[in-house]
């Protein structure tokens, strides 16, 4: 990481997430882990959602991952 990203990471404004055993289509190779990462992002930055709102992530093959927040 460069200087700016290192500073942002130390301040909690940036987080590097690494996925193993996936290719260019992360949403198809590891949809559950990707959905968990997106939910963590929403929780970390306190993005407002309606209580018990359902978020759906759809892969190109049509598989749906549902996140309840």
N, CA, C and O atoms as a Tripos MOL2 file, in Angstrom:
@<TRIPOS>MOLECULE
protein
  276   275    69     0     0
PROTEIN
NO_CHARGES

@<TRIPOS>ATOM
      1 N           0.8430   -1.1820    0.0000 N.3       1 UNK1
      2 CA          0.0000    0.0000    0.0000 C.3       1 UNK1
      3 C           0.8850    1.2400    0.0000 C.2       1 UNK1
      4 O           1.9940    1.2350    0.5340 O.2       1 UNK1
      5 N           0.3760    2.2810   -0.6010 N.am      2 UNK2
      6 CA          1.1280    3.5210   -0.6180 C.3       2 UNK2
      7 C           0.8810    4.3020    0.6830 C.2       2 UNK2
      8 O           0.1120    3.8670    1.5400 O.2       2 UNK2
      9 N           1.5310    5.4350    0.8130 N.am      3 UNK3
     10 CA          1.4820    6.2270    2.0420 C.3       3 UNK3
     11 C           0.0530    6.6440    2.3930 C.2       3 UNK3
     12 O          -0.3550    6.5350    3.5490 O.2       3 UNK3
     13 N          -0.7170    7.1230    1.3970 N.am      4 UNK4
     14 CA         -2.0740    7.6040    1.6520 C.3       4 UNK4
     15 C          -2.9910    6.4810    2.1520 C.2       4 UNK4
     16 O          -3.7610    6.6770    3.0920 O.2       4 UNK4
     17 N          -2.9030    5.3120    1.5210 N.am      5 UNK5
     18 CA         -3.7360    4.1860    1.9540 C.3       5 UNK5
     19 C          -3.3250    3.6820    3.3340 C.2       5 UNK5
     20 O          -4.1800    3.2830    4.1250 O.2       5 UNK5
     21 N          -2.0340    3.6960    3.6310 N.am      6 UNK6
     22 CA         -1.5600    3.2840    4.9510 C.3       6 UNK6
     23 C          -2.1010    4.2150    6.0250 C.2       6 UNK6
     24 O          -2.5460    3.7570    7.0770 O.2       6 UNK6
     25 N          -2.0660    5.5170    5.7700 N.am      7 UNK7
     26 CA         -2.6080    6.4880    6.7260 C.3       7 UNK7
     27 C          -4.1060    6.2950    6.8990 C.2       7 UNK7
     28 O          -4.6100    6.3080    8.0220 O.2       7 UNK7
     29 N          -4.8280    6.1130    5.7800 N.am      8 UNK8
     30 CA         -6.2740    5.9040    5.8370 C.3       8 UNK8
     31 C          -6.6150    4.6400    6.6140 C.2       8 UNK8
     32 O          -7.5880    4.6190    7.3670 O.2       8 UNK8
     33 N          -5.8170    3.5810    6.4360 N.am      9 UNK9
     34 CA         -6.0540    2.3400    7.1700 C.3       9 UNK9
     35 C          -5.8440    2.5510    8.6630 C.2       9 UNK9
     36 O          -6.6240    2.0440    9.4680 O.2       9 UNK9
     37 N          -4.8140    3.2820    9.0440 N.am     10 UNK10
     38 CA         -4.5370    3.5480   10.4610 C.3      10 UNK10
     39 C          -5.6400    4.3890   11.0980 C.2      10 UNK10
     40 O          -5.8990    4.2760   12.2960 O.2      10 UNK10
     41 N          -6.2920    5.2350   10.2920 N.am     11 UNK11
     42 CA         -7.3770    6.0760   10.7990 C.3      11 UNK11
     43 C          -8.7200    5.3490   10.7700 C.2      11 UNK11
     44 O          -9.7210    5.8960   11.2340 O.2      11 UNK11
     45 N          -8.7610    4.1290   10.2360 N.am     12 UNK12
     46 CA         -9.9970    3.3700   10.1670 C.3      12 UNK12
     47 C         -10.8780    3.7390    8.9910 C.2      12 UNK12
     48 O         -12.0560    3.3830    8.9660 O.2      12 UNK12
     49 N         -10.3310    4.4430    8.0210 N.am     13 UNK13
     50 CA        -11.1120    4.8680    6.8580 C.3      13 UNK13
     51 C         -10.9310    3.9370    5.6650 C.2      13 UNK13
     52 O         -11.5810    4.1100    4.6350 O.2      13 UNK13
     53 N         -10.0640    2.9690    5.8020 N.am     14 UNK14
     54 CA         -9.7800    2.0400    4.7080 C.3      14 UNK14
     55 C          -9.5010    0.6740    5.3040 C.2      14 UNK14
     56 O          -8.8180    0.5570    6.3220 O.2      14 UNK14
     57 N         -10.0280   -0.3520    4.6690 N.am     15 UNK15
     58 CA         -9.7660   -1.7090    5.1200 C.3      15 UNK15
     59 C          -9.5520   -2.5820    3.8980 C.2      15 UNK15
     60 O         -10.4090   -2.6400    3.0160 O.2      15 UNK15
     61 N          -8.4370   -3.2480    3.8410 N.am     16 UNK16
     62 CA         -8.1310   -4.1500    2.7450 C.3      16 UNK16
     63 C          -8.6860   -5.5270    3.0910 C.2      16 UNK16
     64 O          -8.3590   -6.0930    4.1340 O.2      16 UNK16
     65 N          -9.5240   -6.0560    2.2120 N.am     17 UNK17
     66 CA        -10.1050   -7.3810    2.4110 C.3      17 UNK17
     67 C          -9.5880   -8.2810    1.2980 C.2      17 UNK17
     68 O          -9.6870   -7.9430    0.1180 O.2      17 UNK17
     69 N          -9.0450   -9.4090    1.6720 N.am     18 UNK18
     70 CA         -8.4760  -10.3390    0.7110 C.3      18 UNK18
     71 C          -9.3310  -11.6010    0.6430 C.2      18 UNK18
     72 O          -9.6960  -12.1660    1.6740 O.2      18 UNK18
     73 N          -9.6470  -12.0380   -0.5680 N.am     19 UNK19
     74 CA        -10.4000  -13.2620   -0.7780 C.3      19 UNK19
     75 C          -9.4560  -14.3010   -1.3590 C.2      19 UNK19
     76 O          -8.7100  -14.0120   -2.2940 O.2      19 UNK19
     77 N          -9.4850  -15.5010   -0.8120 N.am     20 UNK20
     78 CA         -8.6210  -16.5690   -1.3160 C.3      20 UNK20
     79 C          -9.4270  -17.5260   -2.1840 C.2      20 UNK20
     80 O         -10.6400  -17.6530   -2.0210 O.2      20 UNK20
     81 N          -8.7620  -18.1770   -3.0810 N.am     21 UNK21
     82 CA         -9.3550  -19.1890   -3.9680 C.3      21 UNK21
     83 C         -10.5160  -18.6490   -4.7920 C.2      21 UNK21
     84 O         -11.5130  -19.3450   -4.9840 O.2      21 UNK21
     85 N         -10.3980  -17.4140   -5.2820 N.am     22 UNK22
     86 CA        -11.4110  -16.8410   -6.1680 C.3      22 UNK22
     87 C         -10.7240  -16.2520   -7.3890 C.2      22 UNK22
     88 O          -9.5300  -15.9560   -7.3740 O.2      22 UNK22
     89 N         -11.5090  -16.0910   -8.4480 N.am     23 UNK23
     90 CA        -10.9870  -15.4840   -9.6700 C.3      23 UNK23
     91 C         -11.5320  -14.0730   -9.8150 C.2      23 UNK23
     92 O         -11.7260  -13.3640   -8.8280 O.2      23 UNK23
     93 N         -11.7730  -13.6780  -11.0430 N.am     24 UNK24
     94 CA        -12.2650  -12.3280  -11.3150 C.3      24 UNK24
     95 C         -13.7350  -12.1720  -10.9650 C.2      24 UNK24
     96 O         -14.2150  -11.0480  -10.8140 O.2      24 UNK24
     97 N         -14.4530  -13.2660  -10.8350 N.am     25 UNK25
     98 CA        -15.8770  -13.1970  -10.5100 C.3      25 UNK25
     99 C         -16.0830  -13.6210   -9.0570 C.2      25 UNK25
    100 O         -16.5650  -14.7170   -8.7720 O.2      25 UNK25
    101 N         -15.7050  -12.7240   -8.1520 N.am     26 UNK26
    102 CA        -15.7870  -13.0150   -6.7170 C.3      26 UNK26
    103 C         -17.2100  -13.3620   -6.3200 C.2      26 UNK26
    104 O         -17.4240  -14.2660   -5.5110 O.2      26 UNK26
    105 N         -18.2080  -12.6390   -6.8920 N.am     27 UNK27
    106 CA        -19.5950  -12.8590   -6.5180 C.3      27 UNK27
    107 C         -20.0750  -14.2670   -6.8680 C.2      27 UNK27
    108 O         -21.0450  -14.7450   -6.2800 O.2      27 UNK27
    109 N         -19.4230  -14.9320   -7.8030 N.am     28 UNK28
    110 CA        -19.7950  -16.3050   -8.1460 C.3      28 UNK28
    111 C         -18.9310  -17.3300   -7.4250 C.2      28 UNK28
    112 O         -19.4070  -18.4110   -7.0780 O.2      28 UNK28
    113 N         -17.6720  -16.9980   -7.2000 N.am     29 UNK29
    114 CA        -16.7520  -17.9470   -6.5710 C.3      29 UNK29
    115 C         -16.9520  -18.0520   -5.0600 C.2      29 UNK29
    116 O         -16.8070  -19.1330   -4.4900 O.2      29 UNK29
    117 N         -17.2820  -16.9420   -4.4120 N.am     30 UNK30
    118 CA        -17.4530  -16.9490   -2.9580 C.3      30 UNK30
    119 C         -18.5110  -15.9250   -2.5440 C.2      30 UNK30
    120 O         -18.1910  -14.9380   -1.8820 O.2      30 UNK30
    121 N         -19.7810  -16.1560   -2.9330 N.am     31 UNK31
    122 CA        -20.8180  -15.1550   -2.6790 C.3      31 UNK31
    123 C         -21.0980  -14.9030   -1.1980 C.2      31 UNK31
    124 O         -21.4010  -13.7740   -0.8110 O.2      31 UNK31
    125 N         -21.0010  -15.9440   -0.3650 N.am     32 UNK32
    126 CA        -21.2970  -15.7590    1.0590 C.3      32 UNK32
    127 C         -20.2660  -14.8400    1.7170 C.2      32 UNK32
    128 O         -20.6250  -13.9560    2.4940 O.2      32 UNK32
    129 N         -18.9970  -15.0490    1.4060 N.am     33 UNK33
    130 CA        -17.9380  -14.2300    1.9850 C.3      33 UNK33
    131 C         -18.0230  -12.7880    1.4830 C.2      33 UNK33
    132 O         -17.7800  -11.8510    2.2420 O.2      33 UNK33
    133 N         -18.3660  -12.6100    0.2120 N.am     34 UNK34
    134 CA        -18.5350  -11.2740   -0.3380 C.3      34 UNK34
    135 C         -19.7050  -10.5600    0.3330 C.2      34 UNK34
    136 O         -19.5960   -9.3840    0.6820 O.2      34 UNK34
    137 N         -20.8210  -11.2600    0.5170 N.am     35 UNK35
    138 CA        -21.9860  -10.6740    1.1790 C.3      35 UNK35
    139 C         -21.6450  -10.2740    2.6080 C.2      35 UNK35
    140 O         -22.0780   -9.2230    3.0800 O.2      35 UNK35
    141 N         -20.8740  -11.1050    3.2960 N.am     36 UNK36
    142 CA        -20.4530  -10.7870    4.6660 C.3      36 UNK36
    143 C         -19.5730   -9.5360    4.6810 C.2      36 UNK36
    144 O         -19.6860   -8.7030    5.5800 O.2      36 UNK36
    145 N         -18.6980   -9.4100    3.6830 N.am     37 UNK37
    146 CA        -17.8410   -8.2330    3.5880 C.3      37 UNK37
    147 C         -18.6400   -6.9630    3.3400 C.2      37 UNK37
    148 O         -18.3390   -5.9130    3.9070 O.2      37 UNK37
    149 N         -19.6590   -7.0590    2.4910 N.am     38 UNK38
    150 CA        -20.5060   -5.8970    2.2300 C.3      38 UNK38
    151 C         -21.2900   -5.5180    3.4820 C.2      38 UNK38
    152 O         -21.4220   -4.3350    3.7960 O.2      38 UNK38
    153 N         -21.8100   -6.5120    4.1960 N.am     39 UNK39
    154 CA        -22.5440   -6.2310    5.4430 C.3      39 UNK39
    155 C         -21.6260   -5.5810    6.4740 C.2      39 UNK39
    156 O         -22.0320   -4.6400    7.1570 O.2      39 UNK39
    157 N         -20.4070   -6.0690    6.5900 N.am     40 UNK40
    158 CA        -19.4490   -5.4630    7.5170 C.3      40 UNK40
    159 C         -19.1710   -4.0090    7.1370 C.2      40 UNK40
    160 O         -19.0440   -3.1530    8.0130 O.2      40 UNK40
    161 N         -19.0770   -3.7260    5.8340 N.am     41 UNK41
    162 CA        -18.8760   -2.3530    5.3680 C.3      41 UNK41
    163 C         -20.0500   -1.4740    5.7760 C.2      41 UNK41
    164 O         -19.8570   -0.3630    6.2700 O.2      41 UNK41
    165 N         -21.2690   -1.9720    5.5710 N.am     42 UNK42
    166 CA        -22.4780   -1.2260    5.9470 C.3      42 UNK42
    167 C         -22.4910   -0.9550    7.4440 C.2      42 UNK42
    168 O         -22.8120    0.1520    7.8750 O.2      42 UNK42
    169 N         -22.1430   -1.9630    8.2380 N.am     43 UNK43
    170 CA        -22.1280   -1.8050    9.6980 C.3      43 UNK43
    171 C         -21.0230   -0.8580   10.1540 C.2      43 UNK43
    172 O         -21.2440   -0.0280   11.0350 O.2      43 UNK43
    173 N         -19.8370   -0.9760    9.5630 N.am     44 UNK44
    174 CA        -18.6960   -0.1580    9.9720 C.3      44 UNK44
    175 C         -18.9490    1.3220    9.7330 C.2      44 UNK44
    176 O         -18.6610    2.1560   10.5920 O.2      44 UNK44
    177 N         -19.4860    1.6430    8.5710 N.am     45 UNK45
    178 CA        -19.6850    3.0460    8.2220 C.3      45 UNK45
    179 C         -21.0910    3.5400    8.5360 C.2      45 UNK45
    180 O         -21.5000    4.6260    8.1240 O.2      45 UNK45
    181 N         -21.8250    2.6980    9.2870 N.am     46 UNK46
    182 CA        -23.1490    3.0770    9.7960 C.3      46 UNK46
    183 C         -24.0520    3.6390    8.6990 C.2      46 UNK46
    184 O         -24.6890    4.6780    8.8690 O.2      46 UNK46
    185 N         -24.0920    2.9320    7.5770 N.am     47 UNK47
    186 CA        -24.9640    3.3230    6.4730 C.3      47 UNK47
    187 C         -26.3890    3.0020    6.8970 C.2      47 UNK47
    188 O         -26.7080    1.8620    7.2350 O.2      47 UNK47
    189 N         -27.2310    4.0100    6.8750 N.am     48 UNK48
    190 CA        -28.5830    3.8420    7.3870 C.3      48 UNK48
    191 C         -29.4050    2.9430    6.4750 C.2      48 UNK48
    192 O         -29.4450    3.1150    5.2560 O.2      48 UNK48
    193 N         -30.0550    1.9860    7.1070 N.am     49 UNK49
    194 CA        -30.9910    1.1110    6.4160 C.3      49 UNK49
    195 C         -32.2350    1.0040    7.2770 C.2      49 UNK49
    196 O         -32.2000    1.3020    8.4700 O.2      49 UNK49
    197 N         -33.3090    0.5880    6.6860 N.am     50 UNK50
    198 CA        -34.5330    0.3840    7.4440 C.3      50 UNK50
    199 C         -34.3500   -0.8340    8.3350 C.2      50 UNK50
    200 O         -33.6100   -1.7540    7.9870 O.2      50 UNK50
    201 N         -35.0190   -0.8470    9.4830 N.am     51 UNK51
    202 CA        -34.9230   -1.9690   10.4040 C.3      51 UNK51
    203 C         -35.3520   -3.2510    9.7080 C.2      51 UNK51
    204 O         -36.4020   -3.2990    9.0670 O.2      51 UNK51
    205 N         -34.5580   -4.2570    9.8350 N.am     52 UNK52
    206 CA        -34.8180   -5.5820    9.2830 C.3      52 UNK52
    207 C         -34.9670   -5.5540    7.7620 C.2      52 UNK52
    208 O         -35.7020   -6.3600    7.1910 O.2      52 UNK52
    209 N         -34.2750   -4.6340    7.1150 N.am     53 UNK53
    210 CA        -34.3330   -4.5320    5.6650 C.3      53 UNK53
    211 C         -33.5610   -5.6790    5.0290 C.2      53 UNK53
    212 O         -32.5340   -6.1140    5.5510 O.2      53 UNK53
    213 N         -34.0510   -6.1540    3.9210 N.am     54 UNK54
    214 CA        -33.4320   -7.2720    3.2200 C.3      54 UNK54
    215 C         -32.6390   -6.7390    2.0340 C.2      54 UNK54
    216 O         -33.1840   -6.0280    1.1900 O.2      54 UNK54
    217 N         -31.3560   -7.0770    1.9670 N.am     55 UNK55
    218 CA        -30.5030   -6.7400    0.8320 C.3      55 UNK55
    219 C         -30.2390   -8.0290    0.0640 C.2      55 UNK55
    220 O         -29.9650   -9.0690    0.6640 O.2      55 UNK55
    221 N         -30.3210   -7.9630   -1.2570 N.am     56 UNK56
    222 CA        -30.1140   -9.1470   -2.0830 C.3      56 UNK56
    223 C         -28.9500   -8.8900   -3.0280 C.2      56 UNK56
    224 O         -28.9070   -7.8720   -3.7190 O.2      56 UNK56
    225 N         -28.0110   -9.8250   -3.0470 N.am     57 UNK57
    226 CA        -26.8960   -9.7870   -3.9890 C.3      57 UNK57
    227 C         -27.1300  -10.9390   -4.9700 C.2      57 UNK57
    228 O         -27.3210  -12.0830   -4.5570 O.2      57 UNK57
    229 N         -27.1160  -10.6340   -6.2530 N.am     58 UNK58
    230 CA        -27.3840  -11.6400   -7.2800 C.3      58 UNK58
    231 C         -26.1260  -11.8740   -8.1030 C.2      58 UNK58
    232 O         -25.5150  -10.9290   -8.6030 O.2      58 UNK58
    233 N         -25.7460  -13.1340   -8.2400 N.am     59 UNK59
    234 CA        -24.5910  -13.4540   -9.0750 C.3      59 UNK59
    235 C         -25.0240  -13.5350  -10.5350 C.2      59 UNK59
    236 O         -26.2180  -13.5650  -10.8330 O.2      59 UNK59
    237 N         -24.0650  -13.5710  -11.4280 N.am     60 UNK60
    238 CA        -24.3690  -13.6550  -12.8530 C.3      60 UNK60
    239 C         -25.0780  -14.9630  -13.1940 C.2      60 UNK60
    240 O         -25.8300  -15.0280  -14.1660 O.2      60 UNK60
    241 N         -24.8430  -15.9880  -12.4090 N.am     61 UNK61
    242 CA        -25.5060  -17.2720  -12.6610 C.3      61 UNK61
    243 C         -26.9110  -17.3300  -12.0670 C.2      61 UNK61
    244 O         -27.6240  -18.3160  -12.2500 O.2      61 UNK61
    245 N         -27.3130  -16.2610  -11.3480 N.am     62 UNK62
    246 CA        -28.6690  -16.1980  -10.8090 C.3      62 UNK62
    247 C         -28.7880  -16.5870   -9.3550 C.2      62 UNK62
    248 O         -29.8900  -16.5570   -8.8070 O.2      62 UNK62
    249 N         -27.6850  -16.9550   -8.7050 N.am     63 UNK63
    250 CA        -27.7410  -17.3320   -7.2910 C.3      63 UNK63
    251 C         -27.9250  -16.0740   -6.4500 C.2      63 UNK63
    252 O         -27.2300  -15.0780   -6.6530 O.2      63 UNK63
    253 N         -28.8580  -16.1240   -5.5120 N.am     64 UNK64
    254 CA        -29.1300  -14.9810   -4.6530 C.3      64 UNK64
    255 C         -28.5580  -15.1960   -3.2540 C.2      64 UNK64
    256 O         -28.6850  -16.2760   -2.6760 O.2      64 UNK64
    257 N         -27.9290  -14.1560   -2.7240 N.am     65 UNK65
    258 CA        -27.4610  -14.1410   -1.3450 C.3      65 UNK65
    259 C         -28.2340  -13.0370   -0.6500 C.2      65 UNK65
    260 O         -28.2070  -11.8910   -1.0980 O.2      65 UNK65
    261 N         -28.9140  -13.3550    0.4250 N.am     66 UNK66
    262 CA        -29.7540  -12.3810    1.1190 C.3      66 UNK66
    263 C         -29.0800  -11.9850    2.4200 C.2      66 UNK66
    264 O         -28.6460  -12.8330    3.1990 O.2      66 UNK66
    265 N         -29.0000  -10.6710    2.6410 N.am     67 UNK67
    266 CA        -28.4320  -10.1140    3.8610 C.3      67 UNK67
    267 C         -29.5590   -9.4180    4.6100 C.2      67 UNK67
    268 O         -30.1980   -8.5140    4.0730 O.2      67 UNK67
    269 N         -29.8030   -9.8300    5.8330 N.am     68 UNK68
    270 CA        -30.7820   -9.1280    6.6650 C.3      68 UNK68
    271 C         -30.0260   -8.1870    7.5680 C.2      68 UNK68
    272 O         -29.0610   -8.5830    8.2220 O.2      68 UNK68
    273 N         -30.4510   -6.9670    7.6090 N.am     69 UNK69
    274 CA        -29.7480   -5.9520    8.3940 C.3      69 UNK69
    275 C         -30.6750   -5.3850    9.4190 C.2      69 UNK69
    276 O         -30.2810   -4.5100   10.1900 O.2      69 UNK69
@<TRIPOS>BOND
     1     1     2 1
     2     2     3 1
     3     3     4 2
     4     3     5 am
     5     5     6 1
     6     6     7 1
     7     7     8 2
     8     7     9 am
     9     9    10 1
    10    10    11 1
    11    11    12 2
    12    11    13 am
    13    13    14 1
    14    14    15 1
    15    15    16 2
    16    15    17 am
    17    17    18 1
    18    18    19 1
    19    19    20 2
    20    19    21 am
    21    21    22 1
    22    22    23 1
    23    23    24 2
    24    23    25 am
    25    25    26 1
    26    26    27 1
    27    27    28 2
    28    27    29 am
    29    29    30 1
    30    30    31 1
    31    31    32 2
    32    31    33 am
    33    33    34 1
    34    34    35 1
    35    35    36 2
    36    35    37 am
    37    37    38 1
    38    38    39 1
    39    39    40 2
    40    39    41 am
    41    41    42 1
    42    42    43 1
    43    43    44 2
    44    43    45 am
    45    45    46 1
    46    46    47 1
    47    47    48 2
    48    47    49 am
    49    49    50 1
    50    50    51 1
    51    51    52 2
    52    51    53 am
    53    53    54 1
    54    54    55 1
    55    55    56 2
    56    55    57 am
    57    57    58 1
    58    58    59 1
    59    59    60 2
    60    59    61 am
    61    61    62 1
    62    62    63 1
    63    63    64 2
    64    63    65 am
    65    65    66 1
    66    66    67 1
    67    67    68 2
    68    67    69 am
    69    69    70 1
    70    70    71 1
    71    71    72 2
    72    71    73 am
    73    73    74 1
    74    74    75 1
    75    75    76 2
    76    75    77 am
    77    77    78 1
    78    78    79 1
    79    79    80 2
    80    79    81 am
    81    81    82 1
    82    82    83 1
    83    83    84 2
    84    83    85 am
    85    85    86 1
    86    86    87 1
    87    87    88 2
    88    87    89 am
    89    89    90 1
    90    90    91 1
    91    91    92 2
    92    91    93 am
    93    93    94 1
    94    94    95 1
    95    95    96 2
    96    95    97 am
    97    97    98 1
    98    98    99 1
    99    99   100 2
   100    99   101 am
   101   101   102 1
   102   102   103 1
   103   103   104 2
   104   103   105 am
   105   105   106 1
   106   106   107 1
   107   107   108 2
   108   107   109 am
   109   109   110 1
   110   110   111 1
   111   111   112 2
   112   111   113 am
   113   113   114 1
   114   114   115 1
   115   115   116 2
   116   115   117 am
   117   117   118 1
   118   118   119 1
   119   119   120 2
   120   119   121 am
   121   121   122 1
   122   122   123 1
   123   123   124 2
   124   123   125 am
   125   125   126 1
   126   126   127 1
   127   127   128 2
   128   127   129 am
   129   129   130 1
   130   130   131 1
   131   131   132 2
   132   131   133 am
   133   133   134 1
   134   134   135 1
   135   135   136 2
   136   135   137 am
   137   137   138 1
   138   138   139 1
   139   139   140 2
   140   139   141 am
   141   141   142 1
   142   142   143 1
   143   143   144 2
   144   143   145 am
   145   145   146 1
   146   146   147 1
   147   147   148 2
   148   147   149 am
   149   149   150 1
   150   150   151 1
   151   151   152 2
   152   151   153 am
   153   153   154 1
   154   154   155 1
   155   155   156 2
   156   155   157 am
   157   157   158 1
   158   158   159 1
   159   159   160 2
   160   159   161 am
   161   161   162 1
   162   162   163 1
   163   163   164 2
   164   163   165 am
   165   165   166 1
   166   166   167 1
   167   167   168 2
   168   167   169 am
   169   169   170 1
   170   170   171 1
   171   171   172 2
   172   171   173 am
   173   173   174 1
   174   174   175 1
   175   175   176 2
   176   175   177 am
   177   177   178 1
   178   178   179 1
   179   179   180 2
   180   179   181 am
   181   181   182 1
   182   182   183 1
   183   183   184 2
   184   183   185 am
   185   185   186 1
   186   186   187 1
   187   187   188 2
   188   187   189 am
   189   189   190 1
   190   190   191 1
   191   191   192 2
   192   191   193 am
   193   193   194 1
   194   194   195 1
   195   195   196 2
   196   195   197 am
   197   197   198 1
   198   198   199 1
   199   199   200 2
   200   199   201 am
   201   201   202 1
   202   202   203 1
   203   203   204 2
   204   203   205 am
   205   205   206 1
   206   206   207 1
   207   207   208 2
   208   207   209 am
   209   209   210 1
   210   210   211 1
   211   211   212 2
   212   211   213 am
   213   213   214 1
   214   214   215 1
   215   215   216 2
   216   215   217 am
   217   217   218 1
   218   218   219 1
   219   219   220 2
   220   219   221 am
   221   221   222 1
   222   222   223 1
   223   223   224 2
   224   223   225 am
   225   225   226 1
   226   226   227 1
   227   227   228 2
   228   227   229 am
   229   229   230 1
   230   230   231 1
   231   231   232 2
   232   231   233 am
   233   233   234 1
   234   234   235 1
   235   235   236 2
   236   235   237 am
   237   237   238 1
   238   238   239 1
   239   239   240 2
   240   239   241 am
   241   241   242 1
   242   242   243 1
   243   243   244 2
   244   243   245 am
   245   245   246 1
   246   246   247 1
   247   247   248 2
   248   247   249 am
   249   249   250 1
   250   250   251 1
   251   251   252 2
   252   251   253 am
   253   253   254 1
   254   254   255 1
   255   255   256 2
   256   255   257 am
   257   257   258 1
   258   258   259 1
   259   259   260 2
   260   259   261 am
   261   261   262 1
   262   262   263 1
   263   263   264 2
   264   263   265 am
   265   265   266 1
   266   266   267 1
   267   267   268 2
   268   267   269 am
   269   269   270 1
   270   270   271 1
   271   271   272 2
   272   271   273 am
   273   273   274 1
   274   274   275 1
   275   275   276 2
@<TRIPOS>SUBSTRUCTURE
     1 UNK1         2 RESIDUE 1 A UNK
     2 UNK2         6 RESIDUE 1 A UNK
     3 UNK3        10 RESIDUE 1 A UNK
     4 UNK4        14 RESIDUE 1 A UNK
     5 UNK5        18 RESIDUE 1 A UNK
     6 UNK6        22 RESIDUE 1 A UNK
     7 UNK7        26 RESIDUE 1 A UNK
     8 UNK8        30 RESIDUE 1 A UNK
     9 UNK9        34 RESIDUE 1 A UNK
    10 UNK10       38 RESIDUE 1 A UNK
    11 UNK11       42 RESIDUE 1 A UNK
    12 UNK12       46 RESIDUE 1 A UNK
    13 UNK13       50 RESIDUE 1 A UNK
    14 UNK14       54 RESIDUE 1 A UNK
    15 UNK15       58 RESIDUE 1 A UNK
    16 UNK16       62 RESIDUE 1 A UNK
    17 UNK17       66 RESIDUE 1 A UNK
    18 UNK18       70 RESIDUE 1 A UNK
    19 UNK19       74 RESIDUE 1 A UNK
    20 UNK20       78 RESIDUE 1 A UNK
    21 UNK21       82 RESIDUE 1 A UNK
    22 UNK22       86 RESIDUE 1 A UNK
    23 UNK23       90 RESIDUE 1 A UNK
    24 UNK24       94 RESIDUE 1 A UNK
    25 UNK25       98 RESIDUE 1 A UNK
    26 UNK26      102 RESIDUE 1 A UNK
    27 UNK27      106 RESIDUE 1 A UNK
    28 UNK28      110 RESIDUE 1 A UNK
    29 UNK29      114 RESIDUE 1 A UNK
    30 UNK30      118 RESIDUE 1 A UNK
    31 UNK31      122 RESIDUE 1 A UNK
    32 UNK32      126 RESIDUE 1 A UNK
    33 UNK33      130 RESIDUE 1 A UNK
    34 UNK34      134 RESIDUE 1 A UNK
    35 UNK35      138 RESIDUE 1 A UNK
    36 UNK36      142 RESIDUE 1 A UNK
    37 UNK37      146 RESIDUE 1 A UNK
    38 UNK38      150 RESIDUE 1 A UNK
    39 UNK39      154 RESIDUE 1 A UNK
    40 UNK40      158 RESIDUE 1 A UNK
    41 UNK41      162 RESIDUE 1 A UNK
    42 UNK42      166 RESIDUE 1 A UNK
    43 UNK43      170 RESIDUE 1 A UNK
    44 UNK44      174 RESIDUE 1 A UNK
    45 UNK45      178 RESIDUE 1 A UNK
    46 UNK46      182 RESIDUE 1 A UNK
    47 UNK47      186 RESIDUE 1 A UNK
    48 UNK48      190 RESIDUE 1 A UNK
    49 UNK49      194 RESIDUE 1 A UNK
    50 UNK50      198 RESIDUE 1 A UNK
    51 UNK51      202 RESIDUE 1 A UNK
    52 UNK52      206 RESIDUE 1 A UNK
    53 UNK53      210 RESIDUE 1 A UNK
    54 UNK54      214 RESIDUE 1 A UNK
    55 UNK55      218 RESIDUE 1 A UNK
    56 UNK56      222 RESIDUE 1 A UNK
    57 UNK57      226 RESIDUE 1 A UNK
    58 UNK58      230 RESIDUE 1 A UNK
    59 UNK59      234 RESIDUE 1 A UNK
    60 UNK60      238 RESIDUE 1 A UNK
    61 UNK61      242 RESIDUE 1 A UNK
    62 UNK62      246 RESIDUE 1 A UNK
    63 UNK63      250 RESIDUE 1 A UNK
    64 UNK64      254 RESIDUE 1 A UNK
    65 UNK65      258 RESIDUE 1 A UNK
    66 UNK66      262 RESIDUE 1 A UNK
    67 UNK67      266 RESIDUE 1 A UNK
    68 UNK68      270 RESIDUE 1 A UNK
    69 UNK69      274 RESIDUE 1 A UNK
